């Protein structure tokens, strides 16, 4: 579940807003802000959610650092909420990472139903008006992509890795 939303849908494995870790990382020398669902850390992921969904939202205007300007956060937040609102219905997909930097916000989900998720992506593209975005679905039974960030954040001794403040 998106850390920005307030619903739980009664599914006990879905992290609540305070179950997220914030981390600062770098890609090619540029800063990345990463939000990772703490509830899914560790090996293997959630059984049955065997496909990753990568949603790439290009920033309409990025700062020279590749991060959004403060004035653009509300638009980006609204876009993220709209996408999560479509994909997370009945916990069909779980938002596990949000990575902001290098001119994009990337949302990483895992889904148990890739066919229905593609239809939900199409629906989200029809209702999101402030940002255009692309999405792709690929098998990732062992949650390898999530594991890369889990390992990197777990190994980090950076004091910038802290739980987020509530919205």
Secondary structure, 3 states (H helix, E strand, C coil): CCCCCCCCCCCCCCCCCCCEEEEEEEECCEEEEEEEEHHHCCCCCCCCCCEEEEEEEECCCECCCCCECHHHHHHHHHHHHHHHHHHCHHHCEEEEEEEEECCEEEEEEEECCHHHHHHHHHHHHHHCCCCCEEEEEEECCCCHHHHHHHHHHHHCCCCCCEECCCC
